[in-house]
Amino acid sequence: MKAKKGFNLREVCGEQIIVAEGKENIDFSNIISMNESSAYLWKNIQNKEFSPEDLQKLLTDEYEVDDETALKDAKTISQQWIKAGIAEE
């Protein structure tokens, strides 16, 4: 998987959101809000290929979470990003 170009994390009014930038994303009309952990993951996968296992490792390195829960959450967030159109397989 890879994050699509032109989608950048910004802080707006104290909230972390994904902002579409560039001509290729001109029709993007959704605002994607991210919590602390998803924003942390997004920052760490920019311009890199990643898998749910990579996200799992990032989560277990940063947070007190077991491997099984981290992998479940990593799979969920990666599918949400694909569905939202900000990441691709």
mmCIF file of the C-alpha atoms, coordinates in Angstrom:
data_MODEL
# 
_entry.id   MODEL 
# 
loop_
_atom_site.group_PDB 
_atom_site.id 
_atom_site.type_symbol 
_atom_site.label_atom_id 
_atom_site.label_alt_id 
_atom_site.label_comp_id 
_atom_site.label_asym_id 
_atom_site.label_entity_id 
_atom_site.label_seq_id 
_atom_site.pdbx_PDB_ins_code 
_atom_site.Cartn_x 
_atom_site.Cartn_y 
_atom_site.Cartn_z 
_atom_site.occupancy 
_atom_site.B_iso_or_equiv 
_atom_site.pdbx_formal_charge 
_atom_site.auth_seq_id 
_atom_site.auth_comp_id 
_atom_site.auth_asym_id 
_atom_site.auth_atom_id 
_atom_site.pdbx_PDB_model_num 
ATOM 1  C CA . MET A 1 1  ? 0.000   0.000  0.000  1.00 0.00 ? 1  MET A CA 1 
ATOM 2  C CA . LYS A 1 2  ? 0.975   3.591  -0.378 1.00 0.00 ? 2  LYS A CA 1 
ATOM 3  C CA . ALA A 1 3  ? -0.502  6.945  0.629  1.00 0.00 ? 3  ALA A CA 1 
ATOM 4  C CA . LYS A 1 4  ? -1.738  8.833  -2.419 1.00 0.00 ? 4  LYS A CA 1 
ATOM 5  C CA . LYS A 1 5  ? 0.191   11.965 -3.319 1.00 0.00 ? 5  LYS A CA 1 
ATOM 6  C CA . GLY A 1 6  ? -1.461  15.260 -2.548 1.00 0.00 ? 6  GLY A CA 1 
ATOM 7  C CA . PHE A 1 7  ? -3.081  14.278 0.736  1.00 0.00 ? 7  PHE A CA 1 
ATOM 8  C CA . ASN A 1 8  ? -1.323  15.969 3.618  1.00 0.00 ? 8  ASN A CA 1 
ATOM 9  C CA . LEU A 1 9  ? -1.886  16.033 7.348  1.00 0.00 ? 9  LEU A CA 1 
ATOM 10 C CA . ARG A 1 10 ? -2.564  19.506 8.744  1.00 0.00 ? 10 ARG A CA 1 
ATOM 11 C CA . GLU A 1 11 ? -3.627  20.824 12.118 1.00 0.00 ? 11 GLU A CA 1 
ATOM 12 C CA . VAL A 1 12 ? -6.749  22.966 11.817 1.00 0.00 ? 12 VAL A CA 1 
ATOM 13 C CA . CYS A 1 13 ? -8.324  24.447 14.944 1.00 0.00 ? 13 CYS A CA 1 
ATOM 14 C CA . GLY A 1 14 ? -6.486  21.911 17.090 1.00 0.00 ? 14 GLY A CA 1 
ATOM 15 C CA . GLU A 1 15 ? -7.686  18.934 15.031 1.00 0.00 ? 15 GLU A CA 1 
ATOM 16 C CA . GLN A 1 16 ? -5.570  16.737 12.753 1.00 0.00 ? 16 GLN A CA 1 
ATOM 17 C CA . ILE A 1 17 ? -7.140  16.499 9.285  1.00 0.00 ? 17 ILE A CA 1 
ATOM 18 C CA . ILE A 1 18 ? -6.123  15.243 5.863  1.00 0.00 ? 18 ILE A CA 1 
ATOM 19 C CA . VAL A 1 19 ? -6.169  18.040 3.305  1.00 0.00 ? 19 VAL A CA 1 
ATOM 20 C CA . ALA A 1 20 ? -6.250  17.414 -0.436 1.00 0.00 ? 20 ALA A CA 1 
ATOM 21 C CA . GLU A 1 21 ? -3.715  19.503 -2.325 1.00 0.00 ? 21 GLU A CA 1 
ATOM 22 C CA . GLY A 1 22 ? -2.818  19.692 -6.001 1.00 0.00 ? 22 GLY A CA 1 
ATOM 23 C CA . LYS A 1 23 ? -4.713  19.518 -9.290 1.00 0.00 ? 23 LYS A CA 1 
ATOM 24 C CA . GLU A 1 24 ? -5.202  15.742 -9.191 1.00 0.00 ? 24 GLU A CA 1 
ATOM 25 C CA . ASN A 1 25 ? -7.255  16.089 -6.010 1.00 0.00 ? 25 ASN A CA 1 
ATOM 26 C CA . ILE A 1 26 ? -9.283  19.163 -6.957 1.00 0.00 ? 26 ILE A CA 1 
ATOM 27 C CA . ASP A 1 27 ? -12.637 17.357 -6.652 1.00 0.00 ? 27 ASP A CA 1 
ATOM 28 C CA . PHE A 1 28 ? -11.924 15.983 -3.199 1.00 0.00 ? 28 PHE A CA 1 
ATOM 29 C CA . SER A 1 29 ? -14.731 17.235 -0.975 1.00 0.00 ? 29 SER A CA 1 
ATOM 30 C CA . ASN A 1 30 ? -14.436 15.118 2.184  1.00 0.00 ? 30 ASN A CA 1 
ATOM 31 C CA . ILE A 1 31 ? -12.606 16.171 5.305  1.00 0.00 ? 31 ILE A CA 1 
ATOM 32 C CA . ILE A 1 32 ? -10.840 13.295 6.983  1.00 0.00 ? 32 ILE A CA 1 
ATOM 33 C CA . SER A 1 33 ? -10.239 13.834 10.661 1.00 0.00 ? 33 SER A CA 1 
ATOM 34 C CA . MET A 1 34 ? -7.560  11.773 12.367 1.00 0.00 ? 34 MET A CA 1 
ATOM 35 C CA . ASN A 1 35 ? -7.054  10.948 15.999 1.00 0.00 ? 35 ASN A CA 1 
ATOM 36 C CA . GLU A 1 36 ? -3.595  11.022 17.571 1.00 0.00 ? 36 GLU A CA 1 
ATOM 37 C CA . SER A 1 37 ? -2.629  7.461  16.666 1.00 0.00 ? 37 SER A CA 1 
ATOM 38 C CA . SER A 1 38 ? -3.871  7.591  13.059 1.00 0.00 ? 38 SER A CA 1 
ATOM 39 C CA . ALA A 1 39 ? -2.097  10.938 12.546 1.00 0.00 ? 39 ALA A CA 1 
ATOM 40 C CA . TYR A 1 40 ? 1.085   9.348  13.937 1.00 0.00 ? 40 TYR A CA 1 
ATOM 41 C CA . LEU A 1 41 ? 0.754   6.471  11.470 1.00 0.00 ? 41 LEU A CA 1 
ATOM 42 C CA . TRP A 1 42 ? 0.048   8.809  8.532  1.00 0.00 ? 42 TRP A CA 1 
ATOM 43 C CA . LYS A 1 43 ? 3.155   10.899 9.284  1.00 0.00 ? 43 LYS A CA 1 
ATOM 44 C CA . ASN A 1 44 ? 5.300   7.763  9.355  1.00 0.00 ? 44 ASN A CA 1 
ATOM 45 C CA . ILE A 1 45 ? 4.135   6.204  6.087  1.00 0.00 ? 45 ILE A CA 1 
ATOM 46 C CA . GLN A 1 46 ? 4.408   9.224  3.817  1.00 0.00 ? 46 GLN A CA 1 
ATOM 47 C CA . ASN A 1 47 ? 6.270   8.454  0.566  1.00 0.00 ? 47 ASN A CA 1 
ATOM 48 C CA . LYS A 1 48 ? 6.753   4.799  1.564  1.00 0.00 ? 48 LYS A CA 1 
ATOM 49 C CA . GLU A 1 49 ? 5.192   1.499  0.669  1.00 0.00 ? 49 GLU A CA 1 
ATOM 50 C CA . PHE A 1 50 ? 3.581   0.029  3.769  1.00 0.00 ? 50 PHE A CA 1 
ATOM 51 C CA . SER A 1 51 ? 1.616   -2.988 4.932  1.00 0.00 ? 51 SER A CA 1 
ATOM 52 C CA . PRO A 1 52 ? -0.678  -3.539 7.902  1.00 0.00 ? 52 PRO A CA 1 
ATOM 53 C CA . GLU A 1 53 ? 2.285   -5.246 9.575  1.00 0.00 ? 53 GLU A CA 1 
ATOM 54 C CA . ASP A 1 54 ? 4.336   -2.055 9.172  1.00 0.00 ? 54 ASP A CA 1 
ATOM 55 C CA . LEU A 1 55 ? 1.534   -0.090 10.816 1.00 0.00 ? 55 LEU A CA 1 
ATOM 56 C CA . GLN A 1 56 ? 1.363   -2.717 13.561 1.00 0.00 ? 56 GLN A CA 1 
ATOM 57 C CA . LYS A 1 57 ? 5.071   -2.248 14.300 1.00 0.00 ? 57 LYS A CA 1 
ATOM 58 C CA . LEU A 1 58 ? 4.662   1.529  14.446 1.00 0.00 ? 58 LEU A CA 1 
ATOM 59 C CA . LEU A 1 59 ? 1.771   1.129  16.890 1.00 0.00 ? 59 LEU A CA 1 
ATOM 60 C CA . THR A 1 60 ? 3.583   -1.310 19.183 1.00 0.00 ? 60 THR A CA 1 
ATOM 61 C CA . ASP A 1 61 ? 6.717   0.857  19.144 1.00 0.00 ? 61 ASP A CA 1 
ATOM 62 C CA . GLU A 1 62 ? 4.803   4.004  20.127 1.00 0.00 ? 62 GLU A CA 1 
ATOM 63 C CA . TYR A 1 63 ? 1.913   2.764  22.274 1.00 0.00 ? 63 TYR A CA 1 
ATOM 64 C CA . GLU A 1 64 ? 1.356   0.161  24.970 1.00 0.00 ? 64 GLU A CA 1 
ATOM 65 C CA . VAL A 1 65 ? -0.666  -2.217 22.831 1.00 0.00 ? 65 VAL A CA 1 
ATOM 66 C CA . ASP A 1 66 ? -0.329  -5.942 22.204 1.00 0.00 ? 66 ASP A CA 1 
ATOM 67 C CA . ASP A 1 67 ? 0.578   -7.306 18.769 1.00 0.00 ? 67 ASP A CA 1 
ATOM 68 C CA . GLU A 1 68 ? -2.854  -8.809 18.085 1.00 0.00 ? 68 GLU A CA 1 
ATOM 69 C CA . THR A 1 69 ? -4.767  -5.612 18.853 1.00 0.00 ? 69 THR A CA 1 
ATOM 70 C CA . ALA A 1 70 ? -2.242  -3.502 16.947 1.00 0.00 ? 70 ALA A CA 1 
ATOM 71 C CA . LEU A 1 71 ? -2.532  -5.687 13.839 1.00 0.00 ? 71 LEU A CA 1 
ATOM 72 C CA . LYS A 1 72 ? -6.336  -5.634 13.985 1.00 0.00 ? 72 LYS A CA 1 
ATOM 73 C CA . ASP A 1 73 ? -6.300  -1.826 14.282 1.00 0.00 ? 73 ASP A CA 1 
ATOM 74 C CA . ALA A 1 74 ? -3.682  -1.523 11.520 1.00 0.00 ? 74 ALA A CA 1 
ATOM 75 C CA . LYS A 1 75 ? -5.788  -3.585 9.122  1.00 0.00 ? 75 LYS A CA 1 
ATOM 76 C CA . THR A 1 76 ? -8.859  -1.517 9.951  1.00 0.00 ? 76 THR A CA 1 
ATOM 77 C CA . ILE A 1 77 ? -7.165  1.859  9.440  1.00 0.00 ? 77 ILE A CA 1 
ATOM 78 C CA . SER A 1 78 ? -5.480  0.814  6.207  1.00 0.00 ? 78 SER A CA 1 
ATOM 79 C CA . GLN A 1 79 ? -8.834  -0.322 4.774  1.00 0.00 ? 79 GLN A CA 1 
ATOM 80 C CA . GLN A 1 80 ? -10.452 2.928  5.928  1.00 0.00 ? 80 GLN A CA 1 
ATOM 81 C CA . TRP A 1 81 ? -7.727  4.914  4.155  1.00 0.00 ? 81 TRP A CA 1 
ATOM 82 C CA . ILE A 1 82 ? -8.256  2.931  0.947  1.00 0.00 ? 82 ILE A CA 1 
ATOM 83 C CA . LYS A 1 83 ? -12.035 3.388  1.163  1.00 0.00 ? 83 LYS A CA 1 
ATOM 84 C CA . ALA A 1 84 ? -11.560 7.136  1.757  1.00 0.00 ? 84 ALA A CA 1 
ATOM 85 C CA . GLY A 1 85 ? -9.325  7.333  -1.322 1.00 0.00 ? 85 GLY A CA 1 
ATOM 86 C CA . ILE A 1 86 ? -6.218  8.580  0.456  1.00 0.00 ? 86 ILE A CA 1 
ATOM 87 C CA . ALA A 1 87 ? -4.243  5.330  0.121  1.00 0.00 ? 87 ALA A CA 1 
ATOM 88 C CA . GLU A 1 88 ? -3.993  2.718  -2.580 1.00 0.00 ? 88 GLU A CA 1 
ATOM 89 C CA . GLU A 1 89 ? -3.019  -0.942 -2.728 1.00 0.00 ? 89 GLU A CA 1 
# 
